[in-house]
Amino acid sequence: MKGSKASMTMNKNKGTWYLMKKNYAAYLFLLPKLVLFTTFIAIPVVWAFILSFQEYKIMGGNDWVWLANYTDVFKSEAFKKALMNTTIYTLVTVPFNVITALIAASLIHSLGRFAQSFFRAAFYLPTVASMVIIAMVWRWMYNYEFGLFNYVIGWFGFESVNWLGQSNTALWAIIIMQMLIPFGVGIILYLASMSSISESLYEAATIDGANAFQKWVKITIPMLKPSTVYLVLLSTIGSFQVFTQIILMTGGGPGYATETIVHLIYKTGFRDFEFGLAAAQSVVLFFIILVISIIQYRALRHDE
């Protein structure tokens, strides 16, 4: 029995080696990407995990502190505040962006081919623009002295608001900015998915007397569920990694009003030079995103 298992294993290894030799050209084409992935992603991720158990010293002589960094993370009031801010940001922006992308795509899909092409480009264009440029424009609009928003509310007799300089408005100012940026990727993906829905389903619904809204609710939305799951997961991961807006517009302030996890990791590592603690925060963030992604996938997954 043992001999037969060993022979099966050997045959399997020989088969694998044969396939690798047969398809060596494909592996050669994949080699550059594999080298880049290993160098800039795989090795840094493994090193960060190892670093999270150490007190890293730039001049060498690292000390193993094991779980002490993780204990400091969970005791840190700054990390708790950053987690709360990031969670609020995610809970507001992700549903809003996905729902508005679905509505916009549904409206565009009913238009002619030329109009569809125009609106695809119009909504996707902000996605191509750098977030640095977008954040700088919004920072100007939020400016206390000469910003667009204060200029407009001044017409109605209201006093200027320090949108980014006071704790009760700073986080919501960033959230509003993100909400008003069109979710171009979501619109494009929804439009592509809508084009693949069979027209026979809508024809059958028409025969049964369903109106346009009923077709949208009973056919379009359920058939788009796989795309919705993907967009929710993608948006959630992106929201938990929000960084550019924070560092350019508020720097996490005032106080910790707009502090987010990734910005806190950046400050811990590159300002305070506590690389072990920053690595532990990164690992904690990874598991937070992993757990949330699993929950979302199981809650929203489709049979297909």
N, C-alpha and C positions, 0 to 999 in steps of 0.2 A: 504493500500500500504506500509506504513511504517512498519506495523507489519510483512508483508511477507518478507521485506528486512531484518528485524532484525532476523527473524527465519532462513532465508537463511544463514546469517552470523554465527549464532549459530551452524547450522548444519555443515557449513564449518569448524569452529573451532573444533567441535567435531570430524570431519573426520580427521583433521590434528593431533589432539591429539591421536586418535586411531592409526593412522599410526606410530606415534612416539613410542607409547607403543608396537606396533607390531614389530617394527624394532629396539628395544632398544639395541640389541647386536651390531648392526652396529654403533650406536651412541657411544657406549662404546669404540669401536675400534678407532673411530675418536677423542675421547676426548683428548688423549695425544697430538696429532697434533694440535688440536684446542687450547689447553692450551699454547703450545709453540708459536703458531701463535699470539695469543692474547698478550702474555707476551713480546715477542721480536719484533713483527712487528706492530700490531694494536695499542697498547698503546703508543709505542714510536712515531709512526706517528702522532697520535692525540696530544700527548704532544708537539711534535715539532711545529705543527701548532699553538697551544696555545702560545708556547714560542716565536714564531715569532712576537707577539704583545707586548712583554715585554722586559724590560732591565734586563736581568737575572743577579743576584748577587749570587756568590757561598755561601756567608755567610747568605743568606736570604734577605728578604725585597725587593722582586722584584717589579719594577715599571711598570705600564702599559703605554706603549708609542704608542700603536695602530699602525698606518701606518708609523711611523717614521722610523722603520727598513727597510721597503720596499722602502721608499723614498731614504734612504742611499744606498740601493742596486742599484737602477737605476741611482743614481748620481755617483757611484763609478767607477773611471777609471779602477781600477784593475778588477772589475767584467766585464766591457765591453771588456777588453783585453782578459780575460779568456773565455768569450763567443765567441769571434772571433776565438781564437785559437782552442777551442773545435769544433766550426763549421767547420773550415778548416780541422781539423783532421777527422771529420765525413764525410765530402763531398768527401775526397780523399779515405779513407780506406774502407768505406762501399761499394760503387760501385765496387771497385777493388776486394775486398774479395768475394763478391757475384758472380761476373762475372767469376773470376778464379775458384771458387768452381764449377760453372756450367760447365765450359770447362773441368776441371779435371774429374768431375763425368761422363761427356759424353764420354771421352776417356777411362776411367776405365770400364764403362758399356759394352763397345764393346769387352772386353777381356774375357778370360775364367774364370771359377769359382775360380781356385787356384790363378790366377793373381789378380782377384778382391779382394779376401781375403787379399792378401799381401799388396796391395796398400791401402785398407781400413785401415789396421793397421798402415801402414807407415804414412799416412796423419793424422790419428787421434791421434797418439802418442804425438805430441807436445801439443795437447789440454789437455792431462792428466798432463803434466809437469807444475810445478808451475810457474806463471808469475814472481815471485821473482827470480827464477833461470835463466829464460830466459833473464830478464832485466839485471841481473848481468853479464851474458855472453856477451850481446851486449854492455854493458858499457865497458867491457874489450876490445872488438873489436874497439870501438870508442876512446879508450884512446889516448891522444895526443902524449905520449912519446913512448909507446911500443905496441900500438893497431894494430890489423891485417890490418885494412884499410890503415892506414898511412904506414905500412910496405910494402903493395902491391904497393901503388902509388909511394913509394920511388924508386921502381925498374925502374919506367919510368921517373925519374928525377924530380918529383913534390915535393914541400915542404909539410911538415906535416900540416894537418888541425885540428884545435881545434873544432871537430864536435859538441860537447856538450857545449862548452864554449863560443861560439859567437852567437849572436842573429839571424843572417841570415841563420844559418845551424842547430841550435839545434832542432827546431820544426820538420823540415823535416827529421832529423836523426831519431827521434822517429816515424814519419809517415812511413818511409822506413822500420824500424824494424817491425812495425805492418803489413805492406803489405807483408813482406817476411815470416811471420808465417803462415803456411797452415791453412786455414779455415776448420778444420776437421769436425766440426759439420755440416757445409753446404754441404760438399762432401757426408757425410753419409746420410743426409736427401734427397739430390738429387738422390742418388743411389737407395734409398728405393722407392722414388716416380717414378723413371724411370721403376722400375720393375713392377709397377702396371699399366703402360700404355698398353692398349690392342694391341697385335701384329697385329690384323686385320686392324688397322689404317695404319700401315707401309706396310702391304701387298697390301692394296688398293692403296696407294701412289706409290708403285712399279709398279703396273699394269698401272697406269696413266703416268708412265715414269719419276717419280721424282728420283733425285739422292740423295746421302746420306746427303749432305748439305741442300738440300731443305726439306728433311724429318725432319732434326734437327730444322730448322727455322720454318716450318709450323706446325709441330706436337709436337715435344718434348718440345720446349720452351713454347708454349701456354698451354700445358697440365701441365707444372710445375709451372704455375703462382701462385697457392695457396701456394706452398712451397717457392716461391720467395718472396711473400708478408710476410710470416712468418720470413724468414731469414733477410729481409731488416729491419723489425721492431725490431727483436732481436738484430741485429748488430748496429742499430742506438741507441737503448737504452744503449747498452754496450759501445759504443763510447762516448756518452755524460757522461758516468760515469767513464771514464778513470782516473786512479789514481796511480796504482802500478808503472807503467813505469815512471811516472813523479817524484814521491817522491824518487825513487831509483836512477834515472839517472841524473836528473837536479834540483830537488827541486823547479821547477817552473821557474828557471832562464835560462840564465842570465837576470836579470831584471824581466820582465814579459813575456819573449819570449816564454816560454813553459807553462805558467800558464794555468790551466784548472779549470773548475767550481768546480769539486769535491775537487781538491787539495786546491783551495781557501777557500772552506767551511771548510776543515780540519784545515787550518792555522788560519782562523778567530775564530773557536771555541776552538781549543786545543792549539794554540800558543798565541793568543791574548785574549782568554777567553771572547770573545764577543758572548756568546751563542745565544742571541736573534737575533743578526744580522746573525749569521751562520744559524739559523733556517729559517729566512726569505729567505736567499739565497737558501736553500734547497727547500722551497716551490716554489720559482720562477723556479728553475730547474725542479721540478715536472711538473709544468704547461707547460714549454717549451717542455719537452718530450711528454706530453700528446697531445699538439696541433700538433706537428710534426707527431706523430704516427697516429692521426686521418687523417691528410692530406695524409700521405703515404697510409693508408688503403683505403681511398676513391679513390685515384688515381690508385692504383694497384689491387684493389679487383677483385675477379673473381665471375662469376655468381653462381658457386657452392661453 
